[in-house]
Amino acid sequence: MIGPGTGVRVYLACGHTDMRKGIMGLSAIAQDVLRQRPSNGAVFAFRGRRGDRVKLLYWDGQGFCLYYKVLEKGRFPWPAATDGSARLTAAQLAMLWEGIDWRRPDWGAPPARTG
């Protein structure tokens, strides 16, 4: 994905968001609900009601970028609506984008002893 670097701040809008919203509607949510300035260089993540769709809103310095992904199978892991908003690291955002549960990543079994 072409987008923000590794040190970016990531804000999730907990609960579900109307996926018909475009850049202006999502930036209004970032400002009014998440209490963040949409053009501050952070990534704002929004998930649809069914859980299989996610939109990322990002200001790259020249304009807004809107990334949209629909999973063919499964759902994006997401905090409950009662949580309000959540902060993620850039690594957690990468896991989220790939559909991996960023809250409980499975790193697999440790390597077997060799030698």
Secondary structure, DSSP 8 states (H G I E B T S, - for coil): -----TT--EEEE-S---TT--HHHHHHHHHHTS---TTSS-EEEEE-TTSSEEEEEEE-SSSEEEEEEE-SSS------GGG-EEEE-HHHHHHHHTT--TTS-----------
